[in-house]
Amino acid sequence: MGRALRSIPSWAWLTVIVAVSTILRTVLARDMVAPFILVDEIIWSEISRGIVDAGEPLIRDEPDPGYCAVYPLLISPVYALFDNLVDAYAGVKTLNALLMSLAAVPAFVLARRVVRDGLALLAAVMTVAIPSMAYTGTVMTENPFYPLFLLVALVLVVALERPTPPIVVGLYALVGLAFATRVQAAAIVPALLLAPLVLAVFERRGLTATISRYRWLYGIAAGGALVVLAIQLAAGNLLGAYSPVGEQSYDVVEVLRYLWWHVAELSLYVLVIPLAATIVLVARARSLDARLQAFLAATVALVVSVVPVVAAFAAEFSDRIQERNMFYVAPLLCIALLAWIERGAPRPRLLASVAAVSSAVLVTAIPLDRFITLSAVTDTLMLLPFWSLQDRIGADWIELAAAALALALAAAFVLLPKRYALALPLLVLGLWILAIRPIWWGKHGFERASVGALFQGIRTADRDWIDRALPPGGVAAFIWSGRTDRLTVNLSEFFNRGVGPVYYLAAPTPGGLPEREIRIDPETGAVTFPDGSPVRDAYVIADSSFEPAGEPLATDEGWGITLWRVKPPLASATRIEGLYPRDTWSGPEVTYTRRRCEPGRLAVELSSDANLFLQAQTITARSNGRVLGRVRLQPDGHAVLSVPIEPVPGTTDCRVVYTVSPTAVPAEVTLGGNPDPRELGAHFNRFVYRPTG
């Protein structure tokens, strides 16, 4: 049996690894019911649909401001194949599973240069087992960039060994492709220039000889720098949508702090052992064979170039550990671990101890209380198992648990007998597999985040409910009042082709996507753009705080968001006063006015907040000088107040005035725990009007 397995060629095993990984990730991604890394996932899907529908990259039918094009181009055939966007979402996740699993191929070829086939196949398995493979369930550029980064690393190693013009040109072409996939690939360019110098140190080669040998590498870099400078001077925006990164001033001290934390998290991500092995090999590089020297030079250059750039970005733009932008280097450290084993797992007593202890101590430098937050769900996946553990043992013990794990891994690296050294990468692999559970299905994992995003955005059974209700070719404008979650806009457009332009009343949705302001005339209800021109969309989508004069076609009952057929120009049938902007909180009084009103019933859904109120509140509805009804609202409860309405005598308008008692000021009742200075009454979540009959 063993002889038969050994007779199977490596390419066949590699094919199995890619296939199994693709199938496994496709199955896992079925649990992802909606995107949750927003607005990134919206951007990539919008650009892809623009390529399919208009033949050019568009976001909400507006020109793309300069986002990377490779990933949208790769997934655009899926959007062309599936008219239904729910099916297209599933198709994109399947394609992601294949793309990211293909990282096993360059990882195998790269590892095969420094280890035997068996260990190279193990490197391929570890490459598709890293925690960040979870991004296959997201519409994100990580999916194609991961295998592409490893391909660049492979060609860089080849270029270090044979810096011929074709290889060097091919290397720069791949870097250009990587840059067109993710702008963060700009961090690879310094690595190309640094790697020959690192190799020169390993080989004891002088600077002049090094520059001469890699003249094509440095010559093309110099020429490319001039071209980039010329383009920047001419176009003024080489980074496109990412231009703020180049315009930002950076605090050196803050960047160094984040660099320290990012290096520490990298050690945690690879679970100490691969980093310790890499340190040992680098320290002994001058005694190693030429191929391993080239590999280590490329690894050192890539890590030293990528991690500081990621840390600088995190320090100024995200205030989190951006593991998502640096996990690509992890397979290089794993290959170094396997190369260390291949060469007899050398552990000079002092060097091995320093490497292991320093790698473990790095883990203890991570301020887990600062970075175990919601941002970890999208950007720092290796913290999610610790977040799940923290839920069980408490925040006071989690750093001790992390330190204990790191020290145990360091001890295994130093103390495990050489004949069992293969157990070390298997230990790392096993722990990564165990991490799948909290990362995918844990309380703070991807599945929960996806389900939560869907609940925040769409609460009806069919995610494509708008497309189902619109006539063929119909397009509806989405009017955002700010009183519902912004995901009601984002997920509606993600799953429905019929969602067109987005208009806002108070402020645009977060994320900077193209949107237009609209205004409502308080007397006539006419809806116009700031220049006074009327809104002429034939279909609109809006929450219950904006009810147009028209016919409702379908409603997401959970959010009270309705698709309307209207007769242009657009006009609002209602006016609601007394709610705070972009909020459902009221003050002490709310007035509901309905224009051209027929007798009927008006219901309002109410809720309160037990953190502000200790006793029940009374909400009273009055109209035409008389009380129509009242309801008692418990602090932790919900209530519906339904009352009859009819036009004010002598007019065609119905008007209901709601009073809330008591009210509360959060800054006063929470003793500073909530600094909100507003006088709050109740949440007026949704108004529903039904004419008699």
C-alpha positions as CSV (number, residue, x, y, z in Angstrom):
1,M,0.0,0.0,0.0
2,G,2.8,2.4,1.0
3,R,4.7,1.6,-2.2
4,A,1.6,2.2,-4.3
5,L,1.0,5.6,-2.7
6,R,4.6,6.6,-3.2
7,S,4.3,5.7,-6.9
8,I,1.6,8.3,-7.4
9,P,3.3,11.4,-9.0
10,S,3.5,14.6,-7.1
11,W,1.4,16.5,-9.6
12,A,-1.4,14.1,-9.0
13,W,-1.2,14.6,-5.2
14,L,-1.0,18.4,-5.8
15,T,-4.2,18.2,-7.9
16,V,-5.9,16.3,-5.1
17,I,-4.9,18.9,-2.6
18,V,-6.3,21.8,-4.8
19,A,-9.5,19.8,-5.5
20,V,-10.1,18.8,-1.9
21,S,-9.4,22.4,-0.7
22,T,-11.7,23.8,-3.3
23,I,-14.6,21.5,-2.4
24,L,-14.1,22.0,1.3
25,R,-14.0,25.8,1.0
26,T,-17.0,25.7,-1.3
27,V,-19.0,23.7,1.3
28,L,-18.0,26.0,4.1
29,A,-18.8,29.1,2.1
30,R,-22.4,27.9,1.9
31,D,-22.8,29.2,5.5
32,M,-22.1,32.7,4.3
33,V,-25.5,34.1,3.6
34,A,-24.5,37.7,3.0
35,P,-21.4,39.9,2.7
36,F,-20.2,41.6,5.9
37,I,-16.9,43.3,5.0
38,L,-18.5,46.5,3.8
39,V,-18.3,48.4,1.7
40,D,-15.4,46.5,0.2
41,E,-17.6,43.5,-1.0
42,I,-20.1,45.9,-2.4
43,I,-17.4,47.7,-4.4
44,W,-16.0,44.5,-6.1
45,S,-19.5,43.2,-6.9
46,E,-20.6,46.6,-8.3
47,I,-17.5,46.9,-10.5
48,S,-17.9,43.4,-11.8
49,R,-21.5,44.0,-12.7
50,G,-20.6,47.2,-14.4
51,I,-18.1,45.3,-16.6
52,V,-20.8,42.8,-17.5
53,D,-23.7,45.3,-18.0
54,A,-21.8,48.3,-19.6
55,G,-18.5,46.9,-20.6
56,E,-16.6,49.2,-18.2
57,P,-15.9,49.3,-14.5
58,L,-18.8,51.2,-12.8
59,I,-20.0,51.7,-9.2
60,R,-23.7,52.4,-9.1
61,D,-23.5,53.4,-12.8
62,E,-20.8,55.9,-12.0
63,P,-17.2,55.6,-13.3
64,D,-14.9,53.6,-11.1
65,P,-12.6,56.1,-9.2
66,G,-9.5,53.8,-9.7
67,Y,-10.0,50.5,-7.9
68,C,-8.0,47.5,-8.9
69,A,-9.4,45.7,-11.9
70,V,-8.1,42.1,-11.8
71,Y,-10.5,40.6,-9.3
72,P,-13.7,42.2,-10.8
73,L,-12.6,40.9,-14.2
74,L,-12.1,37.4,-12.8
75,I,-15.5,37.3,-11.2
76,S,-17.4,39.1,-13.9
77,P,-18.1,35.9,-15.9
78,V,-20.1,34.7,-12.9
79,Y,-22.3,37.8,-12.9
80,A,-22.7,37.3,-16.7
81,L,-23.7,33.6,-16.2
82,F,-26.2,34.2,-13.4
83,D,-29.0,36.7,-13.7
84,N,-30.1,36.1,-10.2
85,L,-27.6,37.8,-7.8
86,V,-28.2,35.3,-5.0
87,D,-27.0,32.5,-7.4
88,A,-24.1,34.8,-8.6
89,Y,-23.0,35.2,-4.9
90,A,-22.8,31.5,-4.5
91,G,-20.9,31.2,-7.8
92,V,-18.4,33.9,-6.8
93,K,-17.7,32.0,-3.5
94,T,-17.1,28.8,-5.5
95,L,-14.6,30.6,-7.8
96,N,-12.9,32.1,-4.7
97,A,-12.5,28.6,-3.3
98,L,-10.7,27.6,-6.5
99,L,-8.6,30.7,-6.8
100,M,-7.3,30.6,-3.2
101,S,-6.7,26.9,-3.3
102,L,-4.5,27.3,-6.3
103,A,-2.0,29.0,-4.0
104,A,-0.9,25.4,-3.3
105,V,0.7,25.2,-6.7
106,P,3.3,28.0,-6.4
107,A,3.8,27.0,-2.8
108,F,4.7,23.5,-3.9
109,V,7.0,24.6,-6.7
110,L,8.7,27.0,-4.3
111,A,9.1,24.5,-1.6
112,R,10.3,21.8,-4.1
113,R,13.4,24.0,-4.7
114,V,14.6,23.5,-1.1
115,V,12.9,20.3,0.1
116,R,11.9,16.8,-1.3
117,D,8.5,16.1,-2.8
118,G,6.9,14.8,0.3
119,L,7.7,17.9,2.4
120,A,6.8,20.1,-0.6
121,L,3.4,18.5,-0.7
122,L,3.1,19.2,3.1
123,A,3.9,22.8,2.3
124,A,1.1,22.9,-0.2
125,V,-1.3,21.5,2.4
126,M,-0.3,24.0,5.0
127,T,-0.7,26.8,2.4
128,V,-4.4,25.9,1.9
129,A,-4.9,25.4,5.7
130,I,-4.0,28.8,6.9
131,P,-6.8,30.6,8.9
132,S,-7.1,33.3,6.2
133,M,-8.5,30.8,3.7
134,A,-11.8,31.8,5.4
135,Y,-11.8,34.8,3.0
136,T,-13.0,32.4,0.3
137,G,-16.4,33.2,1.7
138,T,-16.1,36.9,1.0
139,V,-16.1,38.9,-2.2
140,M,-12.6,40.2,-1.6
141,T,-9.3,40.6,-3.5
142,E,-7.5,38.4,-1.0
143,N,-8.7,35.4,-3.1
144,P,-6.7,36.0,-6.3
145,F,-3.9,37.9,-4.6
146,Y,-2.8,35.0,-2.3
147,P,-1.7,32.7,-5.1
148,L,-0.4,35.6,-7.1
149,F,1.8,36.7,-4.2
150,L,3.3,33.3,-3.9
151,L,3.9,33.2,-7.6
152,V,5.8,36.5,-7.4
153,A,7.8,35.0,-4.5
154,L,8.7,32.0,-6.6
155,V,9.8,34.0,-9.6
156,L,11.8,36.3,-7.3
157,V,13.7,33.3,-6.0
158,V,14.4,32.2,-9.6
159,A,15.5,35.7,-10.5
160,L,17.9,35.7,-7.6
161,E,19.5,32.5,-8.9
162,R,19.3,33.5,-12.7
163,P,18.8,37.2,-13.2
164,T,18.4,37.0,-16.9
165,P,16.4,39.7,-18.8
166,P,13.4,37.4,-19.6
167,I,13.1,36.3,-15.9
168,V,13.5,39.8,-14.5
169,V,11.0,41.2,-17.0
170,G,8.6,38.4,-16.2
171,L,9.0,39.2,-12.5
172,Y,8.1,42.9,-12.9
173,A,5.2,41.9,-15.1
174,L,3.9,39.7,-12.3
175,V,4.4,42.5,-9.8
176,G,2.4,44.8,-12.1
177,L,-0.4,42.2,-12.2
178,A,-0.3,41.9,-8.5
179,F,-0.6,45.7,-8.2
180,A,-3.6,45.6,-10.5
181,T,-5.1,43.1,-8.1
182,R,-4.3,44.9,-4.8
183,V,-2.6,48.2,-4.5
184,Q,-0.8,46.9,-1.4
185,A,1.4,45.0,-3.8
186,A,3.4,48.2,-4.0
187,A,5.1,46.8,-0.9
188,I,6.6,44.1,-3.0
189,V,8.8,46.5,-5.1
190,P,11.2,47.3,-2.2
191,A,11.5,43.5,-1.6
192,L,12.8,43.1,-5.2
193,L,15.5,45.6,-4.6
194,L,16.4,44.3,-1.1
195,A,16.5,40.6,-1.9
196,P,19.8,40.7,-3.9
197,L,21.4,42.7,-1.1
198,V,20.3,40.1,1.5
199,L,21.6,37.3,-0.7
200,A,24.9,39.2,-1.1
201,V,25.3,39.1,2.7
202,F,24.6,35.4,2.7
203,E,27.1,34.8,-0.1
204,R,29.7,37.3,1.1
205,R,29.5,39.1,-2.2
206,G,30.5,42.8,-2.5
207,L,28.1,45.6,-3.3
208,T,29.6,46.4,-6.7
209,A,29.5,42.7,-7.8
210,T,25.9,42.5,-6.6
211,I,24.8,45.6,-8.5
212,S,26.5,44.3,-11.6
213,R,25.0,40.8,-11.4
214,Y,21.4,42.2,-10.9
215,R,21.8,45.2,-13.2
216,W,18.6,44.3,-15.1
217,L,16.7,44.1,-11.8
218,Y,17.9,47.5,-10.7
219,G,17.9,49.1,-14.1
220,I,14.3,48.3,-14.8
221,A,13.4,49.5,-11.3
222,A,15.1,52.8,-12.0
223,G,13.4,53.2,-15.4
224,G,10.1,52.2,-13.8
225,A,10.5,54.8,-11.1
226,L,10.9,57.5,-13.7
227,V,7.8,56.3,-15.5
228,V,5.8,56.2,-12.3
229,L,7.0,59.7,-11.5
230,A,6.0,61.0,-14.9
231,I,2.6,59.4,-14.6
232,Q,2.1,60.8,-11.1
233,L,3.0,64.3,-12.3
234,A,0.8,64.0,-15.4
235,A,-2.2,62.2,-13.8
236,G,-1.7,63.3,-10.3
237,N,-3.4,60.2,-8.9
238,L,-1.5,57.0,-9.6
239,L,-3.0,55.2,-6.6
240,G,-6.6,55.9,-7.8
241,A,-9.1,55.3,-5.1
242,Y,-6.3,54.7,-2.6
243,S,-4.6,58.1,-3.1
244,P,-5.2,59.2,0.6
245,V,-2.6,56.6,1.5
246,G,0.1,58.5,-0.4
247,E,-1.1,61.9,0.8
248,Q,-1.2,61.0,4.5
249,S,1.6,62.2,6.9
250,Y,2.7,59.4,9.2
251,D,3.6,59.5,12.9
252,V,6.9,57.6,13.1
253,V,6.4,56.6,16.8
254,E,2.9,55.3,16.1
255,V,4.1,53.4,13.1
256,L,6.8,51.8,15.1
257,R,4.3,50.7,17.7
258,Y,2.1,49.2,15.1
259,L,5.1,47.5,13.5
260,W,5.9,45.9,16.8
261,W,2.4,44.6,17.2
262,H,2.2,43.4,13.6
263,V,5.4,41.4,13.9
264,A,4.1,40.0,17.2
265,E,0.8,39.0,15.5
266,L,2.7,37.4,12.6
267,S,4.5,35.2,15.2
268,L,1.1,34.3,16.7
269,Y,-0.4,33.6,13.2
270,V,2.3,31.1,12.3
271,L,2.2,29.7,15.9
272,V,5.8,30.6,16.8
273,I,7.5,27.5,15.4
274,P,7.9,28.5,11.7
275,L,9.3,31.9,12.7
276,A,11.8,30.3,15.1
277,A,13.0,28.0,12.4
278,T,13.3,30.8,9.9
279,I,15.4,32.8,12.4
280,V,17.7,29.8,12.9
281,L,18.2,29.3,9.2
282,V,18.8,33.0,8.5
283,A,21.4,33.1,11.3
284,R,23.2,30.2,9.7
285,A,22.5,31.2,6.1
286,R,26.2,31.5,5.1
287,S,26.6,27.8,5.7
288,L,23.6,26.7,3.7
289,D,23.3,25.6,0.1
290,A,22.7,28.2,-2.7
291,R,19.1,27.4,-3.3
292,L,18.1,27.8,0.3
293,Q,20.1,31.0,0.5
294,A,18.1,32.4,-2.4
295,F,14.8,31.3,-0.8
296,L,15.7,32.9,2.5
297,A,16.9,36.1,0.9
298,A,13.5,36.4,-0.8
299,T,11.6,35.5,2.3
300,V,13.5,38.0,4.5
301,A,13.1,40.8,1.8
302,L,9.3,40.2,1.4
303,V,8.6,40.0,5.2
304,V,10.8,43.1,5.9
305,S,9.1,45.0,3.1
306,V,5.4,43.9,3.5
307,V,5.0,44.1,7.3
308,P,6.2,47.7,7.8
309,V,4.0,48.9,5.0
310,V,1.0,47.2,6.5
311,A,1.8,48.5,9.9
312,A,2.1,52.1,8.7
313,F,-1.3,51.8,7.0
314,A,-2.9,50.4,10.2
315,A,-1.4,53.1,12.4
316,E,-2.9,55.9,10.4
317,F,-6.1,54.5,8.8
318,S,-7.5,51.5,10.8
319,D,-6.2,51.4,14.4
320,R,-6.1,47.6,14.2
321,I,-3.7,44.8,13.4
322,Q,-4.1,44.3,9.6
323,E,-3.3,40.6,9.5
324,R,-5.5,40.5,6.4
325,N,-2.8,42.4,4.5
326,M,0.2,40.3,5.5
327,F,-0.9,36.7,5.9
328,Y,0.5,36.0,2.5
329,V,4.0,35.6,3.9
330,A,3.0,32.8,6.2
331,P,3.6,30.0,3.7
332,L,7.2,31.3,3.2
333,L,7.8,30.8,6.9
334,C,6.3,27.3,6.7
335,I,8.5,26.4,3.8
336,A,11.5,27.6,5.8
337,L,10.4,25.3,8.7
338,L,10.3,22.3,6.3
339,A,13.7,23.3,4.9
340,W,15.0,23.4,8.4
341,I,13.7,19.8,9.0
342,E,15.1,18.6,5.7
343,R,18.6,19.8,6.8
344,G,18.5,17.8,10.0
345,A,16.6,20.3,12.2
346,P,19.8,22.0,13.5
347,R,19.4,23.6,16.9
348,P,22.6,25.2,18.2
349,R,21.8,25.6,21.8
350,L,22.0,29.4,22.2
351,L,20.7,30.3,18.7
352,A,17.7,27.9,18.9
353,S,16.8,29.1,22.4
354,V,17.0,32.8,21.4
355,A,15.0,32.1,18.3
356,A,12.3,30.2,20.1
357,V,12.0,32.5,23.2
358,S,12.0,35.7,21.1
359,S,9.3,34.3,18.8
360,A,7.2,33.3,21.9
361,V,7.8,36.6,23.7
362,L,6.6,38.4,20.6
363,V,3.2,36.9,21.2
364,T,3.0,38.3,24.7
365,A,3.5,41.8,23.3
366,I,0.1,41.8,21.7
367,P,-2.3,43.9,23.8
368,L,-5.2,41.5,23.4
369,D,-7.6,43.7,25.4
370,R,-7.1,46.4,22.7
371,F,-7.3,44.2,19.6
372,I,-9.9,41.6,20.5
373,T,-12.8,43.7,19.1
374,L,-15.2,43.6,16.2
375,S,-12.4,44.6,13.8
376,A,-10.8,41.2,14.4
377,V,-13.7,39.5,12.7
378,T,-12.7,41.1,9.4
379,D,-9.0,41.8,9.7
380,T,-7.3,39.7,12.4
381,L,-8.6,36.1,12.2
382,M,-6.0,34.5,14.5
383,L,-7.4,36.5,17.4
384,L,-10.9,34.9,17.0
385,P,-10.0,31.6,18.7
386,F,-8.6,33.6,21.6
387,W,-11.8,35.7,21.7
388,S,-13.8,32.5,21.9
389,L,-11.5,31.2,24.7
390,Q,-11.8,34.6,26.4
391,D,-15.6,34.1,26.6
392,R,-14.9,31.0,28.6
393,I,-12.0,31.9,30.9
394,G,-12.4,35.7,31.2
395,A,-10.5,38.7,29.9
396,D,-8.1,38.6,32.9
397,W,-6.7,35.2,31.9
398,I,-6.6,35.4,28.1
399,E,-3.1,37.0,27.9
400,L,-1.8,34.3,30.2
401,A,-3.3,31.6,28.0
402,A,-1.7,33.1,24.9
403,A,1.6,33.3,26.6
404,A,1.3,29.7,27.8
405,L,0.6,28.5,24.3
406,A,3.5,30.5,22.9
407,L,5.9,29.2,25.4
408,A,4.7,25.6,24.9
409,L,5.3,25.9,21.2
410,A,8.7,27.4,21.8
411,A,9.5,24.5,24.1
412,A,8.4,22.0,21.5
413,F,10.7,23.7,19.0
414,V,13.7,23.5,21.3
415,L,13.1,20.2,23.1
416,L,11.5,17.8,20.6
417,P,14.0,15.1,19.5
418,K,15.2,15.6,16.0
419,R,13.8,12.3,14.8
420,Y,10.3,13.7,15.7
421,A,10.9,17.1,14.1
422,L,8.2,16.4,11.5
423,A,5.7,16.6,14.3
424,L,6.3,20.4,14.5
425,P,4.7,21.4,11.1
426,L,2.0,18.8,11.8
427,L,1.4,20.5,15.1
428,V,1.0,23.9,13.4
429,L,-1.2,22.3,10.8
430,G,-3.4,20.7,13.5
431,L,-3.8,23.9,15.4
432,W,-4.8,25.8,12.3
433,I,-7.4,23.1,11.6
434,L,-8.7,23.5,15.1
435,A,-9.0,27.2,14.5
436,I,-11.5,26.7,11.7
437,R,-14.3,26.1,14.2
438,P,-14.1,29.5,16.0
439,I,-13.2,31.4,12.8
440,W,-16.1,30.0,10.9
441,W,-18.8,29.0,13.4
442,G,-17.8,30.7,16.6
443,K,-19.7,33.4,18.4
444,H,-17.4,35.9,16.8
445,G,-16.8,34.0,13.5
446,F,-17.6,34.5,9.9
447,E,-21.0,32.7,9.8
448,R,-22.4,34.7,12.7
449,A,-21.1,37.9,11.1
450,S,-22.7,37.0,7.8
451,V,-26.1,36.1,9.4
452,G,-25.9,39.3,11.5
453,A,-25.2,41.4,8.4
454,L,-28.2,39.9,6.6
455,F,-30.4,40.6,9.6
456,Q,-29.3,44.2,9.6
457,G,-29.9,44.6,5.9
458,I,-32.8,42.2,4.8
459,R,-35.3,40.6,7.0
460,T,-37.6,39.1,4.5
461,A,-37.2,35.4,3.3
462,D,-36.0,36.2,-0.2
463,R,-32.8,38.2,-0.5
464,D,-33.8,39.2,-4.0
465,W,-37.3,40.3,-3.0
466,I,-36.9,43.6,-5.0
467,D,-36.1,41.9,-8.3
468,R,-39.0,39.5,-7.8
469,A,-41.4,42.4,-7.5
470,L,-40.1,44.7,-10.2
471,P,-41.2,44.2,-13.8
472,P,-38.5,43.0,-16.3
473,G,-36.0,45.8,-16.8
474,G,-37.4,47.8,-13.9
475,V,-35.0,49.9,-11.9
476,A,-35.8,51.4,-8.5
477,A,-34.0,54.3,-6.7
478,F,-33.3,53.6,-3.0
479,I,-34.1,56.6,-0.7
480,W,-32.1,56.4,2.5
481,S,-33.5,58.4,5.4
482,G,-30.8,57.4,7.8
483,R,-33.3,55.8,10.2
484,T,-32.6,52.2,9.1
485,D,-29.3,50.5,9.1
486,R,-27.1,51.4,6.1
487,L,-27.0,47.7,5.3
488,T,-30.6,47.9,4.1
489,V,-29.1,49.9,1.2
490,N,-25.9,47.8,0.8
491,L,-27.5,44.4,0.9
492,S,-30.5,45.3,-1.2
493,E,-28.2,46.5,-4.0
494,F,-25.9,43.5,-3.5
495,F,-28.7,40.9,-4.1
496,N,-31.0,42.9,-6.5
497,R,-30.1,44.1,-10.0
498,G,-33.1,46.3,-9.9
499,V,-31.7,48.6,-7.2
500,G,-30.4,51.7,-9.1
501,P,-29.3,55.1,-7.8
502,V,-29.1,55.8,-4.1
503,Y,-30.6,59.1,-2.8
504,Y,-30.2,60.4,0.8
505,L,-32.2,62.8,2.8
506,A,-30.0,63.7,5.8
507,A,-26.5,62.3,5.1
508,P,-25.0,59.7,2.7
509,T,-24.5,56.1,3.8
510,P,-21.0,55.4,5.2
511,G,-18.4,54.2,2.6
512,G,-18.2,57.0,0.1
513,L,-20.1,55.3,-2.7
514,P,-21.8,57.5,-5.3
515,E,-25.1,58.9,-3.9
516,R,-27.2,62.0,-4.5
517,E,-28.9,64.3,-2.0
518,I,-32.6,64.9,-2.3
519,R,-34.9,67.4,-0.5
520,I,-38.5,67.3,0.4
521,D,-40.6,70.5,0.2
522,P,-42.3,70.6,3.7
523,E,-45.5,72.1,2.3
524,T,-46.1,70.3,-1.0
525,G,-44.0,67.1,-0.4
526,A,-42.3,67.6,-3.8
527,V,-39.0,65.7,-3.9
528,T,-36.1,67.5,-5.7
529,F,-32.4,67.5,-6.1
530,P,-30.4,70.4,-4.6
531,D,-30.6,72.3,-8.0
532,G,-34.4,72.2,-7.8
533,S,-34.9,69.6,-10.6
534,P,-37.5,67.0,-9.8
535,V,-36.8,63.3,-9.1
536,R,-38.4,61.3,-11.9
537,D,-37.7,57.7,-11.0
538,A,-40.7,55.4,-11.7
539,Y,-39.9,53.0,-8.8
540,V,-38.5,53.9,-5.4
541,I,-37.5,51.9,-2.3
542,A,-37.9,53.6,1.1
543,D,-38.5,52.9,4.8
544,S,-41.8,53.9,6.5
545,S,-40.5,57.4,7.4
546,F,-40.7,58.3,3.7
547,E,-44.0,57.2,2.0
548,P,-44.4,58.4,-1.6
549,A,-47.6,59.0,-3.4
550,G,-47.8,55.7,-5.2
551,E,-48.6,52.0,-5.2
552,P,-46.7,49.6,-2.9
553,L,-45.4,46.5,-4.8
554,A,-43.6,44.6,-2.1
555,T,-42.4,45.1,1.5
556,D,-39.6,43.8,3.7
557,E,-41.9,43.6,6.8
558,G,-39.0,43.2,9.2
559,W,-37.6,46.6,8.3
560,G,-40.7,48.2,7.0
561,I,-38.9,48.9,3.7
562,T,-41.3,49.1,0.7
563,L,-40.9,49.0,-3.0
564,W,-43.2,51.6,-4.6
565,R,-44.5,52.3,-8.1
566,V,-44.8,56.0,-8.4
567,K,-46.0,58.5,-11.0
568,P,-43.1,61.0,-11.6
569,P,-42.3,63.6,-10.5
570,L,-41.8,62.0,-7.1
571,A,-43.7,63.5,-4.1
572,S,-43.8,62.5,-0.5
573,A,-47.2,61.6,1.0
574,T,-46.1,62.0,4.6
575,R,-44.1,64.3,6.9
576,I,-42.7,63.2,10.2
577,E,-41.4,65.7,12.7
578,G,-39.9,65.1,16.1
579,L,-37.5,62.3,15.3
580,Y,-33.8,63.0,15.5
581,P,-31.9,63.1,12.2
582,R,-30.8,59.6,10.9
583,D,-32.3,58.0,14.0
584,T,-35.5,56.4,15.2
585,W,-35.3,58.1,18.6
586,S,-37.9,60.7,19.3
587,G,-38.0,63.7,21.6
588,P,-41.0,64.4,23.8
589,E,-43.3,64.9,20.8
590,V,-43.7,63.5,17.3
591,T,-46.0,64.8,14.6
592,Y,-47.2,62.6,11.7
593,T,-48.8,64.4,8.8
594,R,-50.3,62.6,5.7
595,R,-51.1,64.6,2.7
596,R,-54.2,63.9,0.6
597,C,-55.3,61.5,3.3
598,E,-58.3,59.2,3.3
599,P,-59.9,58.0,6.6
600,G,-58.1,54.9,7.9
601,R,-55.8,53.6,10.6
602,L,-52.3,54.5,11.5
603,A,-50.1,52.1,13.4
604,V,-46.7,52.9,14.8
605,E,-44.2,50.3,16.1
606,L,-42.5,51.4,19.3
607,S,-39.6,50.3,21.5
608,S,-37.6,51.7,24.4
609,D,-34.3,51.1,26.2
610,A,-33.9,49.5,29.6
611,N,-30.5,51.3,30.0
612,L,-32.4,54.6,30.1
613,F,-35.8,53.9,31.6
614,L,-36.6,52.0,34.8
615,Q,-40.4,52.3,34.5
616,A,-43.0,52.1,31.7
617,Q,-43.5,55.0,29.4
618,T,-46.9,56.3,28.1
619,I,-47.2,57.2,24.5
620,T,-50.4,59.1,23.7
621,A,-51.8,59.9,20.2
622,R,-54.0,63.0,19.6
623,S,-55.7,64.4,16.6
624,N,-58.2,67.2,16.0
625,G,-58.1,68.0,19.7
626,R,-59.0,64.6,21.0
627,V,-57.1,61.6,22.3
628,L,-57.1,58.7,19.8
629,G,-55.3,56.2,21.9
630,R,-52.4,55.5,24.2
631,V,-50.1,52.6,25.0
632,R,-47.8,51.6,27.9
633,L,-44.3,50.8,26.8
634,Q,-42.1,48.7,29.1
635,P,-38.3,49.6,29.2
636,D,-37.3,46.3,27.6
637,G,-40.4,45.8,25.5
638,H,-42.1,46.6,22.2
639,A,-45.5,48.0,21.5
640,V,-47.8,48.9,18.6
641,L,-50.1,51.9,18.9
642,S,-52.9,51.7,16.3
643,V,-55.4,54.6,16.0
644,P,-58.1,55.7,13.6
645,I,-57.3,58.9,11.6
646,E,-59.2,61.2,9.3
647,P,-58.4,64.6,7.7
648,V,-58.3,67.7,9.8
649,P,-61.6,69.6,9.1
650,G,-61.3,71.9,6.1
651,T,-58.2,70.1,4.8
652,T,-57.1,67.0,3.0
653,D,-54.3,66.3,5.6
654,C,-54.4,63.8,8.5
655,R,-52.3,64.8,11.5
656,V,-51.4,62.8,14.6
657,V,-49.4,64.2,17.5
658,Y,-47.7,61.7,19.8
659,T,-46.5,62.6,23.2
660,V,-44.0,60.5,25.2
661,S,-43.7,60.5,29.0
662,P,-41.4,60.3,30.7
663,T,-38.3,61.2,28.6
664,A,-34.6,60.8,29.6
665,V,-31.3,62.4,28.9
666,P,-28.6,59.6,28.6
667,A,-25.8,61.9,29.8
668,E,-27.8,62.5,33.1
669,V,-29.3,59.1,33.8
670,T,-26.2,57.0,33.0
671,L,-23.9,59.1,35.1
672,G,-21.6,59.8,32.2
673,G,-21.6,56.3,30.8
674,N,-23.5,57.6,27.7
675,P,-22.5,61.2,26.9
676,D,-25.6,61.7,24.6
677,P,-27.1,65.1,25.6
678,R,-30.4,64.6,23.7
679,E,-33.8,64.4,25.4
680,L,-35.0,60.9,24.3
681,G,-38.5,59.6,24.2
682,A,-39.0,56.3,22.4
683,H,-38.0,54.6,19.3
684,F,-40.6,55.2,16.6
685,N,-39.5,52.3,14.4
686,R,-42.1,52.1,11.8
687,F,-45.4,53.8,10.7
688,V,-48.0,51.8,8.8
689,Y,-51.1,53.6,7.3
690,R,-54.0,51.6,6.0
691,P,-57.0,53.4,4.4
692,T,-60.5,52.2,5.4
693,G,-61.6,49.2,3.3
